[in-house]
Structure formats: structure tokens, C-alpha cells
């Protein structure tokens, strides 16, 4: 089992940057593909970015391509989401999740963190 805890959220002005971290407990972290999802109030949870277990491949939602970068450090059991050129529409609760599969599909993810709030002001 993998336990995940997000951190690094907060309030930032449009055009600014923020780096989210997701710390994992458990020896099996390096076996899982990881993903970041986000959910605004009243809206469906949507895929943001994904990374393979080794970190050799990544996936991004079209809305964040060129602005967000996902990475991981398996030695630290941590996955990151570097967010730049932030827009008000990026405002949401951001969740990290672990999956056996490298996928954009929410249903493929087995473990979820509690989420961290990101608010982008205009």
C-alpha cells in the first residue's frame, strides 16, 4: 500500500509559479506510475499530468502543456508538479495519485492523497 501526502499549495497571482510536492510512504513507491489531478468546486476531477514509474515518460493535459512539468525522485519517494504561467482557471484542489498503469484515466489510480488547494488570483 502507498500513502500519499500533497503539499506546496497556496495563493499566487496570475503569471506566477508554484511547486507542488507529493510525499509517499511505503517501499513500493518506485513501482507505481504517478499522476496529478485537479478538481474545482462543482466540477469533475480531471487529469493534469502523469509520469511512469522510472520517470522516463510523461503525459500532460492539453490545458497545461508547456506550463506544467511533472517529475519524480524515487530515492526521496516524492513526485513534483512545477506550475508556471499560472492562470485563474488553474484554481482547484490538486491531488496526487498512484497507479499500476501509465494512464490519463482516473479509474486506473489505486491510491490518492488528500489534496492541496491552489488559488490563482487575477
Buried (B, 14 or more C-beta within 10 A) or exposed (E): EBBBBBEBBEEBEEEEEBEBBBBBEBEEBBEBBBBBBBBEEEEEBBBBBBBBBEBEEBBBBEBBEEBBBBBBEBEEBBBBBBBBEBBEEBBBBBBBBBBEEBBBEBEBBEBBBEBBEBBBEE
